[in-house]
Amino acid sequence: MIRVITIDREYGSGGPDIAAKVAQRLGWKLWDRLLTEEIARLMACDCRVVEEREERKDPLRYRLFKAFMRGSFEGSLNAPRITMVDADCIRQSTERVVTTAAKTGNSVIVGRGSAYYLHGRPEVFHVFIYAPLEEKVRRLRTAGKSEAEAAELADTVDRDRAAYIKQYFGVEWPARDLYHLMLNSTLGDDRVVETILNSMASADKPSP
């Protein structure tokens, strides 16, 4: 029986809004902002710190600093007092939160590698939401971004996500064979939500 839906998404495709509507229709818990908050709680840091680094590789200057601190005499002395809020730590905390949410069930989990952490579990249904660039720009402009900023974000955020998935899971993002359903959000959010729910219900039926 399907008890968890993961919704991965291209940036600007409307994935978070669609996930929220799916969760509302099912009466399930939405793990989007809540997931970030829980990761921040586990790491004892501000949510903004997690938001800046989740689903991204650490920048080169940060990786060099981390390597220096871990390899230096001073870094060894101070290691117990230093909390490195980096991609490795966030990934570990994310896996912990995602697997706990899946174990609890009745959860809609947005991105953060959740489809990869929960790959192969029969109780989990994986969805990917995408859209043409012009649609992503339109949605981002509606959210208050300028056209230039929207176009840049639609490109760079997904490039960061792809690099993150490649580094930690060794696959190209999106790994199409991982998802049960891939949908173009230009269909309209409500139609996409209906398709997800109908497809999940169909997948949940026992084979004849």
C-alpha positions in Angstrom: 0.0 0.0 0.0 1.4 3.4 -1.0 1.9 5.6 2.1 4.5 8.1 0.8 4.8 10.3 -2.3 8.0 12.0 -3.3 7.7 14.9 -5.7 11.0 16.0 -7.3 10.8 19.1 -9.5 12.6 21.4 -11.8 13.0 24.8 -10.3 10.1 27.1 -11.2 7.9 24.2 -12.5 5.4 24.6 -9.7 6.4 21.4 -7.9 6.0 22.7 -4.3 2.5 24.1 -5.0 1.5 20.8 -6.7 2.9 18.9 -3.7 0.9 21.0 -1.3 -2.3 20.4 -3.2 -1.6 16.6 -3.3 -1.0 16.6 0.5 -4.1 18.6 1.1 -6.3 16.3 -1.0 -4.9 13.2 0.8 -4.8 14.7 4.2 -1.2 13.8 4.5 1.8 15.7 6.0 3.7 17.9 3.6 7.5 17.7 4.0 8.8 20.8 2.2 9.5 23.8 4.5 8.9 21.4 7.4 11.8 19.2 6.1 14.2 22.2 6.1 13.1 23.1 9.6 13.6 19.6 10.9 17.1 19.4 9.3 18.0 22.8 10.9 16.7 21.5 14.3 18.9 18.4 14.1 21.9 20.5 13.1 21.2 23.2 15.7 21.4 26.0 13.1 19.2 28.6 11.4 16.9 27.5 8.6 18.5 30.0 6.3 21.8 28.2 6.6 20.2 25.0 5.5 18.2 26.7 2.7 21.4 28.2 1.3 23.1 24.8 1.1 20.6 22.0 0.7 20.5 20.3 -2.8 23.8 22.0 -3.6 27.5 21.0 -3.6 29.6 23.1 -1.3 31.4 26.0 -3.2 35.1 25.5 -3.9 36.2 28.0 -1.3 34.1 26.3 1.3 35.5 22.8 0.4 39.0 24.2 0.6 38.3 25.8 4.0 36.8 22.5 5.2 39.8 20.5 4.0 42.1 23.0 5.7 40.3 22.9 9.0 40.2 19.1 9.0 43.8 18.7 8.1 45.3 21.5 10.2 46.7 21.3 13.7 44.3 24.1 14.8 41.4 22.4 13.2 42.2 19.2 15.1 42.4 21.1 18.3 39.1 22.9 17.8 37.2 20.1 16.0 34.9 19.3 19.0 33.8 22.9 19.1 33.2 23.4 15.3 30.0 22.5 13.6 30.5 22.3 9.9 27.2 23.1 8.2 28.2 21.7 4.8 26.7 19.5 2.1 27.9 16.3 3.7 26.3 17.1 7.1 23.1 18.3 5.5 22.9 15.2 3.3 23.2 13.0 6.4 20.5 14.9 8.3 18.3 14.9 5.2 18.5 11.2 4.9 17.6 10.8 8.5 14.5 13.1 8.3 13.3 11.6 5.0 13.6 8.0 6.1 11.8 8.9 9.4 9.0 10.6 7.5 8.7 7.5 5.2 8.5 5.2 8.2 5.8 7.3 9.7 3.9 7.3 6.4 1.1 9.5 5.0 3.8 11.9 3.8 4.3 14.0 0.7 8.1 14.8 0.5 9.4 17.5 -1.8 12.8 16.9 -3.4 16.0 16.9 -1.3 17.0 13.6 -2.8 14.0 11.8 -1.2 13.4 9.7 -4.3 16.9 8.4 -4.2 16.9 7.7 -0.4 13.6 5.8 -0.8 14.3 4.1 -4.1 12.9 0.6 -4.4 10.4 0.8 -1.5 7.1 -0.6 -2.6 5.1 1.8 -0.3 6.6 4.9 -2.0 5.4 6.5 -5.3 7.9 8.8 -7.1 6.8 11.8 -9.2 8.9 14.3 -11.2 7.5 17.7 -12.3 9.0 19.6 -15.2 8.1 22.5 -17.5 9.5 24.4 -20.5 11.8 27.3 -19.7 9.2 29.9 -20.7 6.7 28.3 -18.2 9.2 28.3 -15.4 10.1 31.9 -16.1 6.4 32.8 -16.1 5.8 31.2 -12.7 8.9 32.8 -11.2 7.9 36.2 -12.5 4.5 35.7 -10.9 6.3 35.1 -7.7 8.1 38.5 -8.0 11.3 37.7 -9.9 12.4 39.8 -12.9 12.6 38.1 -16.2 16.4 38.0 -16.2 16.6 36.7 -12.6 13.9 34.1 -13.3 15.7 32.8 -16.4 19.0 32.6 -14.5 17.5 30.9 -11.5 15.7 28.3 -13.7 19.1 27.4 -15.1 21.5 27.6 -12.1 19.3 26.0 -9.4 18.7 22.9 -11.5 22.4 22.8 -12.5 23.3 22.8 -8.8 20.7 20.1 -8.1 22.1 17.9 -10.9 25.7 18.3 -9.5 24.5 17.4 -6.0 22.7 14.3 -7.2 25.7 13.3 -9.3 28.1 13.7 -6.4 26.0 11.9 -3.7 24.1 9.3 -5.8 26.3 8.8 -8.8 23.5 9.3 -11.4 22.4 12.0 -13.8 19.5 14.1 -12.6 16.7 13.4 -13.2 17.2 9.6 -13.3 14.1 8.8 -15.4 14.0 5.1 -14.4 13.5 6.1 -10.8 10.2 7.8 -11.2 6.7 6.2 -11.6 5.4 9.4 -13.2 6.9 12.5 -14.9 4.5 15.3 -15.7 4.7 18.6 -17.5 3.1 21.3 -15.3 1.8 23.2 -18.3 -1.1 20.8 -18.0 -2.3 23.0 -15.1 -1.7 22.3 -11.4 -5.2 20.9 -10.8 -4.9 18.5 -13.7 -1.4 17.4 -12.6 -2.7 16.8 -9.1 -5.6 14.6 -10.4 -3.2 12.7 -12.6 -0.9 12.0 -9.6 -3.7 10.8 -7.4 -5.3 8.7 -10.1 -1.9 7.1 -11.1 -1.1 6.4 -7.4 -4.5 4.8 -6.9 -4.0 2.7 -10.0 -0.5 1.6 -8.9 -1.9 0.7 -5.5 -4.3 -1.8 -6.9 -3.2 -5.5 -6.7 -2.3 -7.1 -10.0 -5.0 -9.4 -11.4 
